[in-house]
Amino acid sequence: MLATIVVVAGGAFCVTAEAGALDQLKAFTTNTKSARGEFTQKLERGGAPARSQSGSFAFSRPGKFRWSYTKPFEQLLVADGQKLWIYDKDLSQVTVRKLGSALGDSPAAILFGSNDLERNFTLKETGERDGLEWLDATPKLKDSSFERVSIGFRDGLPEAMELRDAFGQVSRLSFGKIERNPPLAADTFTFAPPKGAEVLEQ
């Protein structure tokens, strides 16, 4: 990260020019209790053209987040720390899952969960690429749905994430307009199924 002082709720912290990705991740998870921003996600499958999606997100530690896809199709994921709702507007369908310990070794846990990352992941810095400082997070559980998550940081903020699954698919996310510790509405992490929507409990 470049030298900078970022003022956040509860204090300020300094990220120096020498700070690697691991120090930046720890500073982000420790000092950023909540955040919101925008994202673009591209899924690559072999030689097929990448499929692009975009939207917005918000989170509040530990385990509360709202992930909203707006383009090209609308889909919403909301977690209140206990349950996860997945709403597909086109299908008029809501899937409800218990969040429980599942968040612990998921990619979402790296940015949205607690700061006890090394319990569930092996973390390794991989150096600079595309102007970002990168690290790899490899899940310790053998039956995880993904093999590795790579996160790129700049100036104390995550700007990119790459998820690689066991089938060789790669999801690349870029983040922008991130606000640290913003005021968030009380209903940000609550969800009520729309009238007429099919609700599936898992």
Secondary structure, DSSP 8 states (H G I E B T S, - for coil): --SEEEEETTEEEEE-TT--HHHHHHHHHHH-SEEEEEEEEEEE-TTS--EEEEEEEEEETTTEEEEEEEESS-EEEEEESSEEEEEETTTTEEEEEE-GGGGGGSHHHHHHS-S-GGGTEEEEEEEEETTEEEEEEEESSTT-SEEEEEEEEETTEEEEEEEEETTS-EEEEEEEEEEES----TTTT-----TT-EEEE-
